[in-house]
Amino acid sequence: KLVGGDLRAAREDLTRHDKWLCMMMPRLRLLREFLAEDGVIFVSIDDNEVHHLRALMDEIFGGDNFVATVIWQKIFSPKNTARHFSEDHDYILVYARDADAWRPFLLERKDSALNRYDNSDDDPRGPWSSSDLTARNYYSLGTYEVTSPSGKKFSPPKGRYWGINAEKFAELNKDGRISWGAKGGNMPRLKRFLSEVKGGVVPQTLWSYKEVGHTQDAKKELISLVDFETSDDVLVTVKPSSLIRRILQVATNKDSIILDSFAGSGSTAQAVLQQNTEDAGNRRFIL
């Protein structure tokens, strides 16, 4: 129930959102026309407008072309002055011109991921890691019992089922793709060889500041390149080039053209030049 000043405040708030939407709509329509058929757009936004932007993007790009909402952890320590919660993240909405035509590039595996692979049994196929062979969803052909090399028998734990049928299990076991542990008496697990997995890691939607930088990184980066009379002159919405580089790694090849219609401090240009240096790319940018 709104009365008096509350009603006036609500009207002002509605007007503010309306003006923002009126500003964004023609720009987003134009940006869609600029996109290649297999192009993709990344839009950074905070909590204030993300729900409005999502509806607007659905209208312009089509809900079927929504790809993901990335969570960027932009703050590395809590703000103790926050009235309610310390707002530690922003959103990055990802829409494709045609979601059926666009696929992200895989990210390079980190050392921590590679370290999960070893070759304790000297398998000629090289390093491997193991994964669970059971699943929660009921599978009528996944209720059988198996016998380990040591003679110990195993069935899926209560409420779980083998993810493959008995025939497939026997085939994998014969091919040495089942791990029974060092002494051959452990719960069976599937061996996944590094040489057979994808050449990289599928991008995830949670981007930690440890991986892509935070707002303080962005300010330090900008101050190192530009002289400001006071810290008040530094843009408060500047993005770290490492964040933009993550987008470039996911969404561009070495010859892509990157458009940033709200260029700000020029961090996109910086990121493109850095990425080109790293992988000998020929990306071009328009700011």
Residue pairs with C-beta under 8 A, 6 or more apart in sequence:
2 10
17 49
17 52
20 49
20 52
21 52
21 56
24 53
24 56
25 56
25 60
27 261
28 56
28 57
28 60
28 61
29 60
31 41
31 259
31 261
32 41
32 60
32 61
32 97
34 259
35 41
35 97
36 97
37 97
37 98
37 101
38 96
38 97
38 98
38 101
38 102
39 96
39 97
39 102
40 67
40 94
40 95
40 96
40 97
40 102
40 251
41 61
41 94
41 95
41 96
41 97
42 70
42 92
42 93
42 94
42 247
42 251
43 53
43 57
43 92
43 93
43 94
43 95
44 72
44 90
44 91
44 92
44 239
45 53
45 90
45 91
45 92
45 93
46 87
46 90
46 91
47 87
47 91
50 91
50 93
53 93
54 66
54 69
54 93
57 66
57 93
57 95
58 66
61 95
61 96
61 97
64 99
65 95
65 96
65 97
65 98
65 99
66 93
66 94
66 95
66 99
67 94
67 95
67 96
67 99
67 102
68 94
68 205
69 91
69 92
69 93
69 94
69 205
70 91
70 92
70 93
70 94
70 205
70 206
70 207
71 89
71 90
71 91
71 92
71 205
71 206
71 207
72 89
72 90
72 91
72 92
72 207
72 212
72 243
73 88
73 89
73 206
73 207
73 208
73 209
73 214
74 88
74 89
74 90
74 209
74 214
74 215
75 86
75 87
75 88
75 89
75 209
75 214
75 215
76 209
76 214
76 216
78 86
78 88
79 86
79 87
80 86
92 207
92 247
96 102
104 202
104 203
104 250
104 251
105 200
105 249
105 250
105 251
105 252
105 253
106 198
106 199
106 200
106 201
106 202
106 203
107 200
107 201
107 202
107 203
107 249
107 250
108 200
108 201
108 249
109 200
109 201
110 201
113 201
114 194
116 129
117 127
117 128
117 129
117 194
118 127
118 128
118 129
119 126
119 127
119 128
120 182
121 179
123 176
123 191
123 193
125 193
125 195
125 196
126 193
126 194
126 195
127 193
127 194
127 195
128 179
128 191
128 192
128 193
128 194
129 191
129 192
129 194
130 179
130 189
130 190
130 191
130 192
131 189
131 190
131 192
132 189
132 190
133 162
133 163
133 164
133 169
133 178
133 188
133 189
133 190
134 142
134 156
134 157
134 160
134 161
134 162
134 163
135 142
135 160
135 161
135 162
135 163
136 159
136 160
136 161
137 161
138 161
139 161
139 162
139 163
141 162
141 165
141 166
142 156
142 161
142 162
142 163
142 164
142 165
143 155
143 156
143 161
143 162
144 155
144 162
144 165
144 166
144 169
145 153
145 154
145 155
146 153
146 154
146 155
146 166
146 169
146 188
147 153
147 154
148 154
148 180
148 184
148 185
148 186
148 188
149 180
149 184
149 185
150 180
150 183
150 184
150 185
151 185
152 185
154 187
154 188
156 162
162 169
164 172
169 178
169 188
172 178
172 190
173 188
176 191
177 190
177 191
178 188
178 189
178 190
178 191
179 186
179 188
179 189
179 190
179 191
180 186
180 188
181 187
203 250
207 243
207 246
209 217
211 242
211 246
212 240
212 242
212 243
212 245
212 246
213 240
213 241
213 242
213 243
214 240
215 238
215 240
217 240
217 242
218 238
218 239
218 240
218 241
218 243
218 267
219 234
219 238
221 238
221 240
221 241
221 267
221 270
222 234
222 235
222 238
222 265
222 267
223 234
226 265
228 234
235 264
235 265
237 264
238 264
238 265
238 267
239 264
239 267
240 267
241 267
241 270
241 271
241 274
242 271
243 267
243 271
244 267
244 268
244 270
244 271
244 272
245 271
245 274
245 275
247 271
248 256
248 258
248 271
248 272
248 275
248 283
249 275
252 258
252 275
252 283
253 281
254 276
254 279
254 280
254 281
254 282
254 283
255 281
255 282
255 283
256 283
256 284
257 283
257 284
257 285
257 286
258 268
258 272
258 283
258 284
258 285
258 286
259 285
259 286
260 268
260 269
260 285
260 286
260 287
263 269
263 287
266 287
268 285
268 287
269 285
269 287
272 283
272 284
272 285
275 281
275 283
276 282
276 283
